[in-house]
């Protein structure tokens, strides 16, 4: 009975954040946080829940940027004896925390928005318009900065999309302010707050499943374990393949382990190459065995 283990690593860095992009992300974070503070203070003074809602969404986006920066820095720390896989899940954990905060903020806005919708409060429409116009300008500028790098960088694309959404949110708040100044209509403030709230909850719900799947070591959506099994079995010299486990270490790094029944050690690099080229699995742990049965195998 022979057991042979071999690991092959193929790291793809096409989606990583460049050092230049990091600087833009940090600038964008500072600008978004400063804007959020201005909007929160302005929302409290003007009595506008939609302005506060826009500020909360802005804050969430700012934390998303901070998470991307922190994940880049932490994720590049070398693996050690304690964290043998390294720190690439830092981004996933940070994203999970952020979506929980996003969901809670959304629920808060639903409560406040409903209250303002059915029991409108008097608000300062002119102050709302002034602050929202400033927010719109800032969102447009940060969107333009991130759009420059969005075509070749996944993280910058995420920042661009969020800044664009913030800009639309600011337009909505401006509409609320105009309704107050021009028509003396106050319930629109609550309506805009509810729209922002539902968008935030929708974003959180959309992100929940993929993040939880990574944390639960589930096989990525694009990976078909049966296809992998058939592809390996079609390799000449492979008698059987079992005990297949596939999971995502991070958003862009997929790992696999399996047992292959065979006698030729040359099968291991062939299988690893197949996994990398056909399925994008860049970390494979292959065990070669010649025994008839594998009592410890799950499937």
N, C-alpha and C positions, 0 to 999 in steps of 0.2 A: 504494500500500500504506500503510495507516494503522495505527499502533499507539498505543493509548490506555490508560493505566493509571489506575485510581482505587482508593483505599482508603477503606473505611468502617469505623469502629470503633463497636461497641456493647458496652459492658462491663456485665455483670450482677453485682451485688454481694450478691445474696441469700444466698450461702453464706459470706460473709466473716466473720471474727471481729470482734465489736465490742470497743471499748476496755474496756468493763465485763467482758466475757467473758474478755479477756486477763488481767485481775487474778485472776479465779477460776482460770484455767489456771495461772498462776504459783504461786498458793497450793497448788493441787493437786499441782504438780510438786514443790514443797518438801516437802510432807507425804509424798508417795510415796517420794521419795529418802530422807527420814529414816526412814521405815518399812522401806525396803529394807536400810538399814545395820543397824537393830535386828534384822531377821530374819536377815541374814547372820551377824552376831556371835552371835546366839542359836542359829542352826543349827549353827555350828561348835562352840560350847560344849556344846550338847545332843547333837551327833552326828547331827543329822537332815538328810538330803539333801532331803526333801520341803519342809522349811522354807526351805532354801537355794534350792530350785527356785521356791518361791512368791516369794522375794525377787528372783530373776532375772527372773521375769515382771513383777513390780512395777517393777523397774528399766527394763525394756523399755517399759512403759506410760508411765513418767515421761519417758523420752526421746522418746516419741511426742508427749507434751504439749509438751516443750521444742521439738521440731521444728515443731509447729503455731504456737507463739509466735514462734520465729525466722523461720519462713516468712512470717508476717503482717508482721513488721517489715521483713525483707529484700524481700519481694514488693512492698512499697509504695514502694521506692526507684524513682526515675525512670529510665527507659531512657536510655542514653548512646550515644556513638559506638561503643563496644566491645560493649556488650550492648544491641543495638538492640531486642530483644524484651522488655527489662526483666529482672526477677529472679524471675518467678513460678514458675519450675521449681525454685526452692530447696526447696520443700516436697516435690517429687517425688524429688529427689536425697537429701534427708534421710530420706524414707520408705524409699528403697532401702537406704541404709546401716543403718537401724534393722531392717529385715526380715532382713538378712544377720546382724546381731548376734543377733536373735531365733532364727534358724535354728541358729547355732553354739551358743547357750545351750541350745537344745532337744536338740541332739546330745550335749552334755556331760551333760545330765540323763538321757538314755537310757542312757549308759554307767554313770553312777553309780547310777541306779535299778535297772538289771539286776543290778549287783554287790550292792546291798543286798537285792534281792528273793531272790536265790539264796544269798547269804551274809550274812544279817542281822547287824547290829551292835547292841550294847546302846546305847540312847539314853535321854535324860532326858525322859520323857513329860510330867511336870508343867510343865517349862520350855516345852516345845513348845506345850502347851495355853494357858499364860498369854500367850505372845507371839502365838500365832495368834488368840486372842480379842481382843487389842489390835489386831491387823491387821484383823480382821473389823469391829471398831467403826470404825476409820479408813476402811476401804473403803466401809462403809455411809454414813458422813458425807460423804465426797467424792462418792459416787454421788448422794446427795440434793442436794448443791450443784450438780453438773453437770446433774442431771435437770431442775432449774428452767429451764435455758436450752436443753435438748436439743431441745425441740419446734420451735424456730425457728433453730437454728444447727447446721450439719453437724459442725463441729469439737467442739462441746460434746456432741453426741450420741455421737461417737466416744469421748470421754473417759468418758461415762456407761457405755457398753457395756463398756469395758475395766475400769472400776472394779467393775462388776457381776461380771465374770469373775474379778477378783481376790478378790472376796468369796466366791465359790464355791470358789476355790482355798484360801482360808483355812479354810473349813468342812472341806474335805478333809484339811487338815493337822491340824485339831482332832480329826477322826475317828482319824487316825493316832496322835495323843497319847493319846486315850482307850483305844485298843486296847492300847497299851503299859501304861498305868496299871491298867486294869481286868482285862486278860487276859494280860498279859505277852507279847503278840504283836508282834514287831518287823518282820516282813517287809512289813507294811502301809505302812511308811514308804517303802520302795522302790516299792511299787505306786502310791501317791499321786504320787510323784516322776515315774513313767512317764506317768501320766495328764496331769500338768501339762506334761511334755515333749512329748507327742503333740499337745496343744492348741496349744502354742507353734509347733511345726513346721507344724501345720495352718494356723494364722494366717499364717505366713510364706509358705507355698505358695499360699494364697488371694490374698495381696496381690502375689505376684511377677508374674503375667501382666499385670495392668493397668498396673503401674509400668513394666515393661520396654516395653510397647507405647507409652507416652508418650515414653520416652527414645529409642525407635527411630522416632519420628515416624509411627507407624501411625495409620490412621483409627480414631477411637473406635468402640466396639462398637455404639453406637446409630446410627451414621451409615452409610447405604447409598449408596455413590458412584453406583450406577446410578440410584437414585431421584432423586438430585440432578441427574444428567445429564438425565433425562427431564423433570423439573420445569422446568429452564432451557430446554430445547428447546421446551417448550410455550408459552413466552412469545412473543407476537407480535413478529416482527421478528428473532428469533434463527434463523439458518440452520443453525448447528452449534455444538457446544461440545466442547472437547477439552482435553488437557493438564491434567486435573483432579488436584489434589493436596490432600488433607485431612489435617490432623494436629492434635494437641492440644498447645498451648503449656504448659498446666497442666491440673489436674483439671477446671476449670470454664471454660476458655477454648479455643475451637476456631477454627482458621484454615483458609482455603481460598485456592487460587489456580487460575485457569483461563483459557483463551482462548475467546473467543466470536466467531463469525463473524457479522458484521453491519455496518451502516453508520450506525445511529442512536446517538449518544452517550447519549441518554436511557435506553438499555437498561441501562446500568451501575448507576444507583441502583435501578432496578426489580429487577434480579438480586440486588443486595445486600440489599434489603428482603425478598425471598423467602427468601434463605438465613438471614437472622436470624429471621424470624417462623416459618418452617416447620421449619427444621433446627437452630436455635439456634447458628448459626455467626456469631460476633460480630466476626470480622476477615476481610474478603474483599479479595483483590487480583485485579481483573478486567482482562484485556487484550482490547481490542476490535480485531479485524483484519478486513480485507476481501480478503486474499489467498486463493488457491485451496488452496494446500498450506502446511503448517507443518512444515518440515524438522527443527526442533528438538524437536517434540512427542514425548512418550513414548507417550501413548495419548489 
